[in-house]
Structure formats: C-alpha cells, structure tokens
C-alpha cells in the first residue's frame, strides 16, 4: 500500500520537533492482505523481505517519493536481514539498492550485520553487495550481533558483534568513510559494563584502520529520475504475492510455489516467537499471571490458531480472551487474575471506580463465552 498520509505527517512533526537530521525506515513489509487482495488483513509483527523484482522496485520507488515529499528532512532506507529469499528475483541486493537510489535520490542506511545475516542464510556475498552499492549515498551504518542455530543466523541485537560483521564493516570503510556508525543492542545487556565499551572501541578501530577510496566527484552524484504514476496492476501483483506469503507464515495456508518450505517454517516459528516476546513486554502482567514458561507455551499455541491483525496491544487482549473463552487456564486464582486484567483493559477507558461499567463488561464477556 501507499504510505499513510497521517503517519507521514506525524513523523514529519516529530522530525522537526527533535531536530532530526534525517528519517530512516527499513526496506520491508510488515502486513499484507486487505481490500486490495480481497483477503483478511494480516500482520507479520516483524520485518519481512520484499521481492527484488521490477514490480516491487517500482512500488518501492513510488512509496519512497511519497515519503520524501512529506518529510522535512532526507529519508534513508535500510537493508534488512532475511531468513529466506523470494523465487524468481530479478536483481541482487546491491543492484536493487543502486536502482532505488538512482531513481529516487534516497539515502542508504547500511546494516553490515544484515549483510552478514544474508550471507549465512541466503548465500549472498557481502563484498559483491558493497561493490554494487552507490556508497556515496550512505547516510550511516548499523552494526549488531546475533547467533547461529541449525545453520541459520538470527540477527538478535542481543549478542556480541562477531568478527565477520566487523570484517564487512572494514570492507565498507575501505570504500567510503561512514558518516556515522551505530552499535545496536536492544536487550540482554551484559553485566560487565566494559563489554559494550570494548565493542564500541573495536568498531572505532575497525573504521580507523580502513583506508577509504577517494570520494566520488560531485559530477558523479546521482540525480533522481522523475517519477511516473505507477499503474495499479503493478501494486496489485505485489500485494497478492505478499499476502499469499504472509498467510502461509502466520495463518497456516500452503506455502506459495517456489519458496524453500524449510526456511519458511523457520521464519514462521521466528515470527511466533517474536510475537510472544513483544506481547510479554507490552503486557508484562501476562507472564506474571501465567508463569513465564506456561505463558510462552500458551502464547505459541494461540499464535498457531490466530494470526495477528491489530498490533501487539490488541494481540495481548485477544490472547487473554482466547485463554478465558477456551477455558485454558485451570488454576482458579490465575483465571481470576487474568479475567480482571482483561476486563480492566478491554474497553476504551480503565474500569477503576466504575462498578456499573465493570458489571456491564463482565456481562458482555460472559455472553461472548456463551
């Protein structure tokens, strides 16, 4: 779909309020379905790769231009980590990004950890990707850690940065001096306060040790290609392909032809696990009521029955409702706690001090169980 006008307006206002030098976004899709595809709107809950096809590139270019027109600062887009590839791709990652920059003038946020992830998971050569990139368009760089399990690299942002990621950073820094490098660490912070400092020092040393090639002359800079209106059938083809893929990942429908079914199964489990982790963060009372292990087991079973359609907070409420209506909580005290939690949060305003409203909501819940 095209970018939402109100979201872009809100983003523009925040960029101005914060004095942000640029706005960044991932090259990915996170939902699919809906009116355009005559299918249920589904949420992935995490970033999924777009196909590197001419159709997808056309859609992405138009979306980038729409965002650029709405934002008061430059836009930079980021390459993502992927567990699988699309069949029938027409461009490599480097070619895809090069054409995107050439046609829109967008800046690039290059995540070298994601290049490593795609090397392990998809057999893609990071050096080849860097060869094909317009390095002069790089706005800044991300570095992060991860872990390998059963031959699959997971970009966790919760583990130390491995040597291969620093090697890719060194290769990039030998081509162009990065305007900035950010170490991403979202959780699992080390007890040793010096560990992150040592990682930052290693990143600085890696960049400093590289000898960048001469910067391109101003005459070599990319001039955006004027956009032309995109034909709706192009968007429809991309939308249908993404809807079929996402449905197979979160709703249990058959995998589209040509995909690696083993990798899609890995991705499906990863999405369910991500849902469980994020819901536990936005609604920490749930693992507290059920117990951490019981919560995760119950949530993964729920995720297998019910795709996410309305964001993580809605997902938390739907999960609690599913447990209660299905009578899946045996312990009486836990069931009462969960019922109270759901009743308190299921309406537009808190219930405290409003016994009549509480009673009405309790009656509504009883009717839904019936």
C-alpha positions as CSV (number, residue, x, y, z in Angstrom):
1,X,0.0,0.0,0.0
2,X,1.0,3.6,-0.3
3,X,2.3,5.3,2.9
4,X,-0.4,6.6,5.2
5,X,-0.7,10.4,5.0
6,X,-1.4,10.9,8.7
7,X,1.5,8.7,9.7
8,X,3.8,10.7,7.5
9,X,2.5,13.9,8.9
10,X,3.1,12.7,12.4
11,X,6.6,11.5,11.5
12,X,7.4,14.9,9.9
13,X,6.2,16.7,13.0
14,X,8.4,14.6,15.2
15,X,11.4,15.0,13.0
16,X,11.1,18.8,13.2
17,X,10.5,18.7,17.0
18,X,13.6,16.6,17.6
19,X,15.7,18.4,15.0
20,X,16.5,15.1,13.4
21,X,19.0,15.3,10.5
22,X,17.2,12.5,8.6
23,X,14.4,9.9,8.9
24,X,15.1,6.2,8.4
25,X,13.0,3.2,7.5
26,X,13.5,-0.4,6.6
27,X,13.1,-1.9,3.1
28,X,10.5,-4.4,4.2
29,X,6.8,-5.2,4.5
30,X,5.1,-6.0,7.8
31,X,1.4,-6.5,6.8
32,X,-0.5,-7.8,3.8
33,X,-4.0,-8.6,2.6
34,X,-7.0,-6.3,3.0
35,X,-9.3,-4.7,0.4
36,X,-6.8,-4.8,-2.5
37,X,-6.4,-8.5,-2.3
38,X,-9.9,-9.4,-1.1
39,X,-8.3,-11.3,1.8
40,X,-8.0,-10.7,5.6
41,X,-5.5,-8.1,6.7
42,X,-2.7,-9.8,8.4
43,X,0.2,-8.5,10.5
44,X,3.7,-10.1,10.5
45,X,4.8,-8.4,13.6
46,X,8.3,-8.2,12.2
47,X,10.2,-7.2,9.1
48,X,9.9,-9.4,6.0
49,X,11.9,-9.0,2.8
50,X,10.3,-7.5,-0.3
51,X,10.9,-9.4,-3.6
52,X,13.8,-8.0,-5.6
53,X,11.7,-7.7,-8.7
54,X,11.0,-4.9,-11.1
55,X,7.4,-4.7,-9.9
56,X,8.5,-4.4,-6.2
57,X,11.1,-1.8,-7.1
58,X,8.5,0.3,-8.9
59,X,6.2,0.2,-5.9
60,X,9.1,1.0,-3.5
61,X,10.2,3.9,-5.6
62,X,6.8,5.5,-5.6
63,X,6.4,4.9,-1.9
64,X,9.8,6.5,-1.2
65,X,8.9,9.5,-3.3
66,X,5.6,10.0,-1.4
67,X,7.5,9.8,1.9
68,X,10.2,12.2,0.6
69,X,7.6,14.8,-0.4
70,X,6.0,14.7,3.1
71,X,9.2,14.8,5.2
72,X,11.1,17.9,6.1
73,X,14.5,16.1,6.2
74,X,16.2,13.5,4.0
75,X,15.0,9.9,4.0
76,X,17.4,7.0,4.3
77,X,16.3,3.3,3.8
78,X,17.9,0.3,5.4
79,X,18.7,-3.2,4.1
80,X,17.2,-5.9,6.3
81,X,18.2,-9.4,7.5
82,X,16.2,-12.2,5.9
83,X,15.8,-15.9,6.7
84,X,14.6,-16.7,3.1
85,X,14.6,-15.4,-0.4
86,X,11.8,-15.0,-3.0
87,X,11.8,-17.2,-6.0
88,X,12.3,-15.5,-9.4
89,X,14.1,-12.5,-8.1
90,X,15.4,-10.3,-10.9
91,X,18.0,-8.2,-9.0
92,X,20.7,-8.7,-6.4
93,X,20.5,-6.7,-3.2
94,X,23.2,-4.3,-4.4
95,X,21.5,-3.8,-7.8
96,X,18.1,-3.3,-6.1
97,X,19.5,-0.6,-3.8
98,X,21.5,1.0,-6.6
99,X,18.5,1.4,-8.8
100,X,16.4,2.6,-5.9
101,X,18.9,5.4,-5.1
102,X,19.3,6.2,-8.8
103,X,15.6,6.7,-9.3
104,X,14.7,8.5,-6.1
105,X,17.9,10.0,-4.7
106,X,17.1,8.4,-1.3
107,X,20.0,7.9,1.1
108,X,21.1,4.5,2.4
109,X,21.4,3.2,5.9
110,X,23.6,0.1,5.5
111,X,23.4,-2.5,8.2
112,X,26.6,-4.6,7.9
113,X,25.2,-7.2,10.3
114,X,22.3,-7.7,7.9
115,X,24.7,-8.3,5.1
116,X,26.4,-11.0,7.2
117,X,23.0,-12.5,8.0
118,X,22.1,-12.7,4.3
119,X,25.5,-14.2,3.6
120,X,24.8,-17.1,6.1
121,X,21.1,-17.5,5.3
122,X,20.9,-16.8,1.6
123,X,24.5,-17.4,0.4
124,X,24.9,-13.8,-0.7
125,X,28.4,-12.2,-0.9
126,X,28.7,-9.1,1.2
127,X,31.6,-7.9,-0.9
128,X,29.6,-8.2,-4.1
129,X,26.7,-6.2,-2.5
130,X,29.2,-3.5,-1.5
131,X,30.7,-3.5,-5.0
132,X,27.2,-2.8,-6.4
133,X,26.1,-0.2,-3.9
134,X,26.4,3.6,-4.5
135,X,28.5,4.0,-1.4
136,X,28.4,7.8,-1.7
137,X,24.7,7.6,-0.8
138,X,25.4,6.0,2.6
139,X,24.0,8.2,5.4
140,X,25.2,6.0,8.2
141,X,25.9,2.4,9.2
142,X,24.5,-0.1,11.7
143,X,26.4,-2.8,13.5
144,X,24.9,-5.6,15.6
145,X,25.4,-9.1,17.0
146,X,23.4,-12.2,16.6
147,X,23.7,-16.0,16.9
148,X,23.7,-19.1,14.7
149,X,21.3,-22.0,15.3
150,X,21.0,-25.0,13.0
151,X,22.8,-23.2,10.2
152,X,20.5,-20.1,10.4
153,X,21.8,-16.8,11.6
154,X,19.5,-14.8,13.8
155,X,20.0,-11.0,13.9
156,X,19.2,-10.7,17.6
157,X,20.6,-7.3,18.6
158,X,21.2,-9.1,21.9
159,X,24.6,-10.7,21.4
160,X,28.2,-9.5,20.9
161,X,29.3,-8.4,17.5
162,X,31.1,-11.3,15.7
163,X,34.3,-10.9,13.8
164,X,32.7,-11.4,10.4
165,X,30.5,-8.4,10.9
166,X,33.5,-6.2,11.8
167,X,35.2,-7.6,8.6
168,X,32.3,-6.4,6.5
169,X,32.4,-3.0,8.3
170,X,36.1,-2.8,7.4
171,X,35.4,-3.6,3.8
172,X,32.7,-0.8,3.7
173,X,35.0,1.7,5.4
174,X,37.8,0.9,2.9
175,X,35.4,2.2,0.2
176,X,33.9,5.3,1.9
177,X,34.2,6.9,5.3
178,X,30.9,6.2,7.1
179,X,29.3,9.5,8.3
180,X,28.4,7.6,11.5
181,X,28.2,4.1,12.9
182,X,25.7,2.9,15.4
183,X,26.0,-0.2,17.6
184,X,22.6,-1.8,18.0
185,X,21.9,-3.6,21.3
186,X,18.2,-3.9,22.3
187,X,18.3,-6.4,25.2
188,X,20.4,-9.0,27.1
189,X,22.7,-6.2,28.2
190,X,26.0,-7.5,29.7
191,X,26.6,-7.3,33.4
192,X,30.2,-6.3,32.6
193,X,29.8,-2.6,31.9
194,X,33.1,-2.6,29.9
195,X,31.8,-5.2,27.4
196,X,29.8,-2.7,25.3
197,X,32.6,-0.2,25.6
198,X,35.0,-2.7,24.2
199,X,32.6,-3.4,21.3
200,X,32.4,0.3,20.5
201,X,36.2,0.6,20.7
202,X,36.5,-2.3,18.3
203,X,34.1,-0.6,15.9
204,X,36.1,2.6,16.0
205,X,39.4,0.8,15.5
206,X,37.9,-1.1,12.5
207,X,36.8,2.1,10.8
208,X,40.0,4.0,11.7
209,X,42.2,1.2,10.3
210,X,40.5,1.2,6.9
211,X,41.8,3.4,4.1
212,X,38.8,4.7,2.2
213,X,39.0,5.2,-1.5
214,X,38.7,8.8,-2.8
215,X,35.1,10.1,-2.6
216,X,33.2,10.4,-5.9
217,X,33.3,13.8,-7.6
218,X,30.2,15.9,-7.3
219,X,29.6,15.3,-11.0
220,X,29.2,11.6,-10.3
221,X,26.4,12.2,-7.8
222,X,23.1,10.6,-8.6
223,X,20.3,12.7,-10.0
224,X,16.9,11.3,-9.2
225,X,14.9,10.1,-12.2
226,X,11.5,11.8,-12.4
227,X,8.7,9.5,-11.3
228,X,5.8,8.5,-13.4
229,X,2.4,7.4,-12.0
230,X,2.5,3.7,-11.1
231,X,-0.1,1.5,-12.7
232,X,-2.4,-0.1,-10.2
233,X,-1.9,-3.7,-11.6
234,X,1.7,-3.4,-10.5
235,X,0.7,-2.8,-6.9
236,X,-1.9,-5.5,-7.1
237,X,0.6,-8.1,-8.3
238,X,3.0,-7.3,-5.4
239,X,0.2,-7.1,-2.9
240,X,-1.2,-10.5,-3.9
241,X,2.3,-12.1,-3.7
242,X,2.9,-10.6,-0.3
243,X,-0.5,-11.6,1.0
244,X,0.0,-15.3,-0.1
245,X,3.4,-15.4,1.6
246,X,2.3,-13.8,4.8
247,X,-0.8,-16.0,5.0
248,X,1.5,-19.1,4.8
249,X,3.7,-17.8,7.6
250,X,1.1,-16.8,10.1
251,X,-2.2,-18.4,9.1
252,X,-1.1,-21.9,8.1
253,X,-2.1,-21.7,4.4
254,X,0.1,-23.6,1.9
255,X,3.5,-22.0,1.0
256,X,3.5,-20.3,-2.4
257,X,5.2,-22.2,-5.2
258,X,9.0,-21.9,-5.4
259,X,9.7,-21.0,-1.8
260,X,12.0,-23.0,0.5
261,X,9.4,-24.6,2.8
262,X,12.0,-25.4,5.4
263,X,13.1,-21.8,5.6
264,X,9.5,-20.6,5.7
265,X,8.9,-22.9,8.6
266,X,11.9,-21.3,10.4
267,X,10.5,-17.9,9.7
268,X,7.0,-18.8,10.9
269,X,8.4,-20.0,14.2
270,X,10.5,-16.9,14.5
271,X,7.5,-14.7,13.9
272,X,5.5,-16.5,16.6
273,X,8.4,-16.3,19.0
274,X,8.7,-12.5,18.3
275,X,5.0,-12.1,18.9
276,X,5.4,-13.8,22.3
277,X,8.4,-11.8,23.3
278,X,6.9,-8.4,22.3
279,X,3.5,-9.1,23.9
280,X,5.3,-10.1,27.1
281,X,6.9,-6.6,27.1
282,X,3.8,-4.6,26.3
283,X,1.7,-6.7,28.8
284,X,4.2,-8.0,31.4
285,X,1.3,-8.9,33.7
286,X,0.5,-11.9,31.4
287,X,3.7,-14.0,32.1
288,X,3.4,-12.8,35.7
289,X,-0.1,-14.3,36.0
290,X,0.6,-17.5,34.0
291,X,4.2,-18.1,34.8
292,X,6.9,-17.5,32.2
293,X,7.1,-21.0,30.7
294,X,3.4,-21.5,30.8
295,X,2.8,-18.1,29.2
296,X,5.2,-18.9,26.3
297,X,3.7,-22.3,25.7
298,X,0.2,-21.0,25.7
299,X,1.0,-18.0,23.5
300,X,2.7,-20.0,20.8
301,X,-0.3,-22.4,20.7
302,X,-2.6,-19.3,20.4
303,X,-0.4,-17.8,17.7
304,X,-0.8,-21.0,15.7
305,X,-4.6,-20.7,15.9
306,X,-4.9,-16.9,15.4
307,X,-2.9,-14.6,13.2
308,X,-2.2,-11.0,14.5
309,X,-4.4,-8.4,12.8
310,X,-4.3,-5.3,15.1
311,X,-0.9,-4.7,16.6
312,X,0.7,-6.0,19.8
313,X,-1.6,-4.4,22.4
314,X,-4.6,-5.8,20.7
315,X,-2.8,-9.1,20.4
316,X,-2.3,-9.2,24.2
317,X,-6.1,-8.7,24.8
318,X,-7.0,-11.3,22.2
319,X,-4.6,-13.8,23.7
320,X,-6.2,-13.3,27.2
321,X,-9.7,-13.5,25.8
322,X,-8.7,-16.7,23.9
323,X,-7.5,-18.3,27.1
324,X,-10.6,-17.4,29.0
325,X,-13.2,-18.3,26.4
326,X,-11.4,-21.5,25.7
327,X,-11.2,-22.3,29.5
328,X,-7.4,-22.9,29.0
329,X,-6.4,-21.6,32.5
330,X,-7.1,-24.3,35.1
331,X,-5.8,-22.6,38.3
332,X,-8.7,-20.6,39.8
333,X,-6.6,-17.7,41.1
334,X,-4.7,-17.3,37.9
335,X,-8.0,-17.4,36.0
336,X,-9.5,-14.7,38.2
337,X,-6.4,-12.5,37.8
338,X,-6.5,-12.9,34.0
339,X,-10.2,-12.1,33.9
340,X,-9.7,-9.0,36.0
341,X,-6.8,-8.0,33.7
342,X,-8.8,-8.4,30.6
343,X,-11.9,-6.6,32.0
344,X,-9.7,-3.7,33.1
345,X,-8.2,-3.2,29.6
346,X,-10.8,-4.4,27.1
347,X,-12.7,-1.1,26.9
348,X,-11.8,2.4,25.9
349,X,-11.1,3.6,29.5
350,X,-9.9,2.0,32.8
351,X,-12.6,0.5,35.0
352,X,-11.4,1.6,38.4
353,X,-14.1,3.3,40.4
354,X,-16.8,2.5,37.8
355,X,-18.6,-0.6,39.2
356,X,-21.5,-0.3,36.8
357,X,-19.3,-0.3,33.8
358,X,-17.3,-3.2,35.2
359,X,-20.5,-5.2,35.7
360,X,-21.6,-4.4,32.1
361,X,-18.3,-5.5,30.7
362,X,-18.3,-8.7,32.8
363,X,-21.8,-9.5,31.4
364,X,-20.5,-8.9,27.9
365,X,-17.6,-11.2,28.5
366,X,-20.0,-13.9,29.8
367,X,-22.1,-13.6,26.7
368,X,-19.1,-14.0,24.5
369,X,-18.2,-17.2,26.3
370,X,-21.7,-18.5,25.7
